[in-house]
Amino acid sequence: MAGGDGFAGAVSRQTVLKAAAGFLVAVLVLYLLASGLGIAELRSVLAGAELGWIAVACLSTLLCLVSWGKAWQVVLREGGIQVPFRRLVVTYLAATFANYVTPLGQAGGEPFIAYVLSRDTGASYEDSLASVVTADLLNLVPFFTFAAGGLSWLVWRAELPAATQPLAVGLLGVALGVPALLAVGWRLRERLLAALSRAVAPIASRTDRVSVAGVRARLQNLFAAFERIAQEPLALVEGLAFAYLGWLFFALPLYLAGLALDVPVDPLVILFIVPASTLAGLTPAPGGLVGIELALVGMLVALTPIGAATAFAIALVYRLSSYWFGLVVGGGAALLVVNRS
């Protein structure tokens, strides 16, 4: 199947309807929130926004996605998948678009992205999934670094209000729990493989589409792909460098949003706010809509001398230059993927 056919075929009508419903509900909730804070006050704050800073914030988002796409290419290269970067970055942007519009996509879009990648590059699904998961793991390292740096700064200054403590605890749990689970899962991969095979057995007994042997073979191929990638430390360092660069460009639009509204936000506070807000984005709405905006407003109000209406305006500008701009760019890339074959 051609790459474009694969992308289009992976998007079902039901998925589109769910995404559309999610967008409608999220936009309605955001409108109600804006009404509660005062539409007139919000309009007054946003009217003074400097478009130049917003344009720079959009550029930062684009550089973020390109950097993460480059990290993806490094991982693919070590997995034996050679794809020209000009082609790969379009695939990456298209897959990001799919992740942004799918409900709960940010919590579990990796299998879908791997499907798009395998169809558009000709790589096996297992190698594609291994590369996607490995790139995600690389992105977690700067996520933890920035979150720990920002959290440490706030604790040192004794400026961690009670309202932000649940997110801080969540960040700490993720920072400690994810590496531990990965380490245990890798060490016990044979037992994990056996447990998954047993779990699939009842399903395989009821349908010819799934077999225990087939699932076991796919998982073994996936583990082998992980091992190939892990055996190249220099490549992992290169991938980490692009992951860190991507995270810097990912966080920068929030700072630029403050500049656009003439309300500067401490960059060290932003190092905590951006990772923490991504945890709040694990909601059924596409792209973490509402959840991220509410988290941004709450943390800006709690950690800075900014009022709720101004904080909401900053959150809107930030999301416009990050999520919505990424959605438009990714949508254009998705059309290119669909049309090329």
C-alpha positions as CSV (number, residue, x, y, z in Angstrom):
1,M,0.0,0.0,0.0
2,A,1.3,3.4,-0.8
3,G,2.2,5.8,1.9
4,G,-0.7,8.2,1.3
5,D,-3.2,5.3,1.1
6,G,-1.8,4.0,4.3
7,F,-2.3,7.3,6.1
8,A,-5.8,7.8,4.7
9,G,-6.8,4.2,5.4
10,A,-5.7,4.5,9.0
11,V,-8.1,7.3,9.7
12,S,-11.6,5.9,10.1
13,R,-14.8,7.9,9.8
14,Q,-15.5,7.1,13.5
15,T,-12.2,8.6,14.5
16,V,-12.9,11.7,12.5
17,L,-16.3,12.1,14.1
18,K,-14.9,11.6,17.6
19,A,-12.2,14.2,16.9
20,A,-14.7,16.7,15.6
21,A,-16.9,16.2,18.6
22,G,-14.0,16.6,20.9
23,F,-13.0,19.8,19.3
24,L,-16.5,21.2,19.5
25,V,-16.9,20.4,23.2
26,A,-13.4,21.7,24.0
27,V,-14.0,25.0,22.2
28,L,-17.3,25.4,23.9
29,V,-15.7,24.8,27.3
30,L,-13.0,27.3,26.5
31,Y,-15.6,29.9,25.5
32,L,-17.5,29.4,28.8
33,L,-14.2,29.8,30.7
34,A,-13.5,33.0,28.8
35,S,-17.0,34.3,29.5
36,G,-16.4,33.6,33.2
37,L,-13.2,35.5,33.2
38,G,-14.6,38.4,31.2
39,I,-14.7,38.5,27.4
40,A,-14.1,42.3,27.4
41,E,-11.1,42.0,29.6
42,L,-9.6,39.2,27.5
43,R,-10.3,41.1,24.3
44,S,-8.5,44.2,25.8
45,V,-5.4,42.1,26.8
46,L,-5.3,40.3,23.4
47,A,-5.7,43.5,21.5
48,G,-2.3,44.7,22.6
49,A,-0.5,41.5,21.4
50,E,2.6,42.1,19.4
51,L,2.3,39.9,16.2
52,G,6.0,39.8,15.8
53,W,6.5,37.8,19.0
54,I,3.7,35.5,18.0
55,A,5.3,34.9,14.6
56,V,8.6,34.0,16.4
57,A,6.7,31.7,18.7
58,C,5.2,29.9,15.6
59,L,8.7,29.6,14.2
60,S,9.9,28.1,17.4
61,T,7.2,25.5,17.2
62,L,8.2,24.6,13.7
63,L,11.9,24.3,14.8
64,C,10.8,22.1,17.6
65,L,9.0,19.7,15.3
66,V,11.9,19.7,12.9
67,S,14.4,18.9,15.7
68,W,12.2,16.1,17.0
69,G,11.9,14.8,13.4
70,K,15.7,14.9,13.2
71,A,16.0,12.8,16.4
72,W,13.5,10.4,14.8
73,Q,15.8,10.1,11.8
74,V,18.8,9.3,14.0
75,V,16.9,6.5,15.6
76,L,15.6,5.2,12.3
77,R,19.1,5.3,10.8
78,E,20.4,3.1,13.6
79,G,17.5,0.7,13.0
80,G,18.5,0.3,9.4
81,I,15.8,2.5,8.0
82,Q,17.3,5.1,5.6
83,V,14.8,7.9,4.7
84,P,15.8,11.3,3.2
85,F,15.1,14.0,5.9
86,R,13.0,16.1,3.5
87,R,10.6,13.1,3.1
88,L,10.8,12.0,6.8
89,V,10.0,15.4,8.3
90,V,6.8,15.6,6.3
91,T,5.9,12.1,7.5
92,Y,6.7,13.2,11.1
93,L,4.6,16.3,10.8
94,A,1.7,14.3,9.3
95,A,1.9,11.8,12.2
96,T,2.0,14.6,14.7
97,F,-1.2,16.0,13.1
98,A,-2.8,12.6,13.5
99,N,-1.7,12.5,17.1
100,Y,-3.0,16.0,17.8
101,V,-6.5,15.4,16.4
102,T,-7.1,11.9,17.8
103,P,-8.8,11.8,21.2
104,L,-6.3,10.6,23.8
105,G,-3.8,10.6,21.0
106,Q,-1.1,12.2,23.2
107,A,-1.5,9.3,25.6
108,G,-1.2,6.5,23.1
109,G,-0.7,7.6,19.6
110,E,2.6,5.6,19.1
111,P,1.1,2.6,17.4
112,F,-0.8,4.8,14.9
113,I,2.3,6.9,14.2
114,A,4.3,3.7,13.6
115,Y,1.6,2.6,11.2
116,V,1.9,5.8,9.2
117,L,5.7,5.6,9.2
118,S,5.8,2.0,8.1
119,R,3.3,2.7,5.2
120,D,5.1,5.8,4.1
121,T,8.7,4.5,4.3
122,G,8.4,0.8,3.6
123,A,9.9,-0.1,7.0
124,S,8.5,-3.0,9.0
125,Y,5.9,-2.1,11.6
126,E,8.0,-3.5,14.4
127,D,11.0,-1.4,13.4
128,S,8.8,1.6,13.0
129,L,7.2,1.2,16.4
130,A,10.6,0.6,18.0
131,S,11.9,3.8,16.5
132,V,8.8,5.8,17.6
133,V,9.0,4.5,21.1
134,T,12.8,5.1,21.3
135,A,12.4,8.6,20.1
136,D,9.7,9.2,22.7
137,L,12.0,7.9,25.4
138,L,14.7,10.3,24.2
139,N,12.2,13.1,24.5
140,L,11.5,12.1,28.1
141,V,15.1,12.8,29.1
142,P,14.8,16.6,28.5
143,F,11.2,16.4,29.8
144,F,12.6,15.2,33.2
145,T,15.6,17.5,33.1
146,F,13.6,20.7,32.5
147,A,10.8,19.6,35.0
148,A,13.4,18.8,37.7
149,G,15.2,22.0,37.1
150,G,12.1,24.2,37.3
151,L,10.7,22.3,40.3
152,S,14.0,22.5,42.1
153,W,14.1,26.3,41.5
154,L,10.6,26.7,42.9
155,V,11.3,24.5,45.9
156,W,14.5,26.4,46.6
157,R,12.7,29.7,46.5
158,A,9.8,28.2,48.6
159,E,7.4,29.3,45.9
160,L,5.5,26.1,45.3
161,P,1.8,26.9,46.2
162,A,-0.5,24.1,47.3
163,A,-2.5,24.5,44.1
164,T,0.5,23.3,42.0
165,Q,1.5,20.5,44.3
166,P,-0.6,17.7,42.6
167,L,1.1,18.4,39.3
168,A,4.5,18.5,41.0
169,V,3.8,15.2,42.6
170,G,2.7,13.9,39.2
171,L,5.9,15.0,37.6
172,L,7.9,13.4,40.4
173,G,5.9,10.2,39.9
174,V,6.5,10.1,36.2
175,A,10.2,11.0,36.6
176,L,10.7,8.1,39.0
177,G,8.1,5.6,37.8
178,V,8.7,5.6,34.0
179,P,12.4,4.8,34.1
180,A,11.8,2.2,36.8
181,L,9.0,0.5,34.8
182,L,11.1,0.5,31.6
183,A,14.1,-1.0,33.4
184,V,12.0,-3.7,35.0
185,G,10.2,-4.4,31.8
186,W,13.4,-4.8,29.9
187,R,15.0,-7.1,32.4
188,L,11.9,-9.2,32.6
189,R,11.1,-9.1,28.9
190,E,11.0,-12.8,28.5
191,R,8.4,-13.1,31.3
192,L,6.5,-10.2,29.8
193,L,6.5,-11.9,26.5
194,A,5.2,-15.1,28.1
195,A,2.5,-13.1,30.0
196,L,1.3,-11.3,26.8
197,S,1.2,-14.6,24.9
198,R,-1.0,-16.1,27.6
199,A,-3.2,-13.0,27.5
200,V,-3.6,-13.3,23.7
201,A,-4.4,-17.0,23.8
202,P,-8.2,-16.6,24.7
203,I,-8.6,-14.1,21.8
204,A,-6.7,-16.3,19.4
205,S,-9.0,-19.2,20.2
206,R,-12.0,-17.2,19.0
207,T,-10.6,-15.7,15.8
208,D,-8.3,-16.6,12.9
209,R,-7.0,-13.1,12.6
210,V,-4.8,-13.3,15.7
211,S,-2.4,-16.1,16.7
212,V,-0.2,-16.6,19.7
213,A,2.7,-17.4,17.5
214,G,2.2,-14.4,15.4
215,V,2.0,-12.0,18.4
216,R,5.0,-13.6,19.9
217,A,7.0,-13.2,16.7
218,R,6.1,-9.6,16.4
219,L,7.1,-8.9,20.0
220,Q,10.4,-10.7,19.6
221,N,11.1,-8.6,16.5
222,L,10.2,-5.5,18.4
223,F,12.7,-6.4,21.2
224,A,15.3,-7.1,18.6
225,A,14.8,-3.7,17.1
226,F,15.2,-2.1,20.5
227,E,18.5,-3.9,21.0
228,R,19.9,-2.8,17.7
229,I,19.1,0.8,18.5
230,A,20.5,0.6,22.1
231,Q,23.9,-0.7,20.8
232,E,24.9,2.6,19.3
233,P,25.6,5.0,22.2
234,L,27.0,7.8,20.0
235,A,23.8,7.8,17.9
236,L,21.7,8.0,21.1
237,V,23.7,11.0,22.2
238,E,23.1,12.6,18.9
239,G,19.4,11.9,19.2
240,L,19.4,13.3,22.7
241,A,20.9,16.5,21.5
242,F,18.1,17.0,19.0
243,A,15.6,16.0,21.7
244,Y,16.9,18.7,24.0
245,L,16.9,21.2,21.3
246,G,13.3,20.3,20.4
247,W,12.2,20.7,24.0
248,L,13.8,24.2,24.2
249,F,11.9,25.2,21.1
250,F,8.8,23.6,22.6
251,A,8.9,25.6,25.8
252,L,10.1,28.9,24.2
253,P,6.6,29.9,22.8
254,L,5.2,30.2,26.3
255,Y,7.9,32.8,27.2
256,L,7.3,34.5,23.8
257,A,3.5,34.6,24.5
258,G,4.3,36.6,27.7
259,L,6.4,39.0,25.7
260,A,3.7,39.3,23.1
261,L,1.3,40.5,25.8
262,D,4.0,42.6,27.6
263,V,3.8,40.2,30.6
264,P,7.2,38.5,30.8
265,V,7.3,35.2,32.6
266,D,10.4,33.9,34.5
267,P,12.0,31.3,32.2
268,L,12.8,29.1,35.1
269,V,9.1,29.0,36.1
270,I,8.4,28.0,32.5
271,L,10.7,25.0,32.8
272,F,8.3,23.7,35.4
273,I,5.0,24.9,33.8
274,V,5.5,23.4,30.3
275,P,6.2,19.8,31.4
276,A,3.6,20.0,34.1
277,S,1.0,21.2,31.6
278,T,1.7,18.2,29.4
279,L,0.5,15.9,32.2
280,A,-2.7,17.9,32.4
281,G,-3.1,17.3,28.6
282,L,-3.9,13.6,29.1
283,T,-7.6,14.2,28.6
284,P,-10.1,12.7,26.1
285,A,-10.1,16.0,24.1
286,P,-7.8,16.2,21.1
287,G,-4.4,17.7,21.8
288,G,-5.2,18.0,25.5
289,L,-7.6,20.9,24.8
290,V,-9.1,22.5,28.0
291,G,-6.9,20.4,30.3
292,I,-3.7,22.2,29.2
293,E,-5.3,25.6,29.1
294,L,-6.7,25.2,32.6
295,A,-3.4,23.9,33.9
296,L,-1.5,26.9,32.4
297,V,-3.9,29.4,33.9
298,G,-3.8,27.8,37.3
299,M,0.0,27.6,37.4
300,L,0.6,31.1,36.0
301,V,-1.8,32.6,38.6
302,A,-0.2,30.5,41.4
303,L,3.4,31.0,40.5
304,T,3.5,34.6,39.1
305,P,1.8,37.9,39.9
306,I,-0.5,37.6,36.9
307,G,-4.3,37.8,37.1
308,A,-6.5,35.0,35.8
309,A,-7.7,36.9,32.7
310,T,-4.1,37.8,31.6
311,A,-3.0,34.2,32.4
312,F,-5.8,32.9,30.2
313,A,-4.7,35.3,27.4
314,I,-1.1,34.0,27.7
315,A,-2.4,30.5,27.5
316,L,-4.4,31.2,24.4
317,V,-1.5,32.9,22.6
318,Y,0.8,30.0,23.6
319,R,-1.6,27.4,22.4
320,L,-2.2,29.3,19.2
321,S,1.5,29.4,18.4
322,S,2.2,25.8,19.5
323,Y,-0.8,23.5,19.2
324,W,-3.0,25.3,16.6
325,F,0.0,26.3,14.5
326,G,1.3,22.7,14.7
327,L,-2.1,21.5,13.7
328,V,-2.1,23.6,10.6
329,V,1.4,22.7,9.6
330,G,0.8,19.0,10.3
331,G,-2.5,19.1,8.4
332,G,-0.7,20.4,5.3
333,A,1.9,17.7,5.7
334,A,-0.8,15.1,6.0
335,L,-2.3,16.2,2.7
336,L,1.2,15.8,1.1
337,V,1.5,12.3,2.5
338,V,-1.9,11.4,1.2
339,N,-1.1,12.7,-2.3
340,R,2.3,11.3,-2.7
341,S,2.8,7.6,-3.6
